């Protein structure tokens, strides 16, 4: 039996009737761009995450880009972020005209820390952009304290951690703004591209709404140069069906992670994910480190048994050709990129499949 790295089918089968009904209702409404369906979903996300505002946009990348612009980031500024992330995080910074600076990561959590962020700051730094990688948040209390000390904005990249908590609050409600992705593989995954900006700042929210709609506050009036970045009403309708399930699905991810931990924690050459004391982990990915150069051979062994896996990420962002001339040194991120392997993780996967994956990993390492 094949075990893919990710499989959205069980979620669809669970909610098939509701999803298809929502799609049919939306098609019949004739309101396909913004409108009441998007507004309802925005209100639901804001309530779920404990934010004053949620603004639907076209993608997680646009969420980052628009949030940065709305926070006043532009040409001549610097934004400090992680090199261990999807390229879009740094790309969004560059698109504003600002320059990304890269802070190294904690080897256990893969997240930036207040200490590594501070080491990368200069007099030109205007914002911090922590990435809540693989489903676990960076320590926002410490990061916000650093930002307050230095007078910096904080934009959270929550693309991989929808629904995760720190204390009694959820990620995306802790900085000046949070950027979310609804790409199909995410914890709350849609049926195409989609994104959301969350914020408790009224001014940032107003700017985001203008920017996503060509800078327009009302028809035929454009107050600024914006872009076309609207969350499709169809995506909003389908995501509205899935939203009430996301906490259950996140708990299921935690159960799968516990099974992996049970089978792999005692394997000398494997380092399992660490859950920090400052928050929970919703396991967008279950990512291990495999020592002694065995990562690629383990991945090959899994593939031979019909088991999918992924390497996130084989090349850190600061080593990408477009940024390599900046000559950043992030030795932890570079080492991690040579060792990480993400094992299958999806709601509906089941404990039996998780055990099979883990035992195959054990056998391939020994």
Secondary structure, DSSP 4 states (H G I P E B T S, - for coil): --B-S---HHHHHHHHHHHHHHHHHHHHH---BSHHHHHHHHHHHHHHHT-SEEEEES-HHHHHHHHHHHTT--TT-EEEEESSS-THHHHHHHHTT-EEEEE---TTT----HHHHHHH--TTEEEEE-B-GGGB---HHHHHHHHHHHT-EEEEE-TT-TT-EETTEETTSSSSEEEEE--TTSTT--SS--EEEEES-HHHHHHHHHHTBTTEEETTEE-S---B---BHHHHHHHHHHHTTHHHHHHHHHHHHHHHHHHHTT-TTEEPPPPPTTS-B--SSEEEEE-TT-HHHHHHHHHHTTB-EE-TTSS-GGGSTTTGGG----HHHHHHHTTEEEEP--TT--HHHHHHHHHHHHHHH-
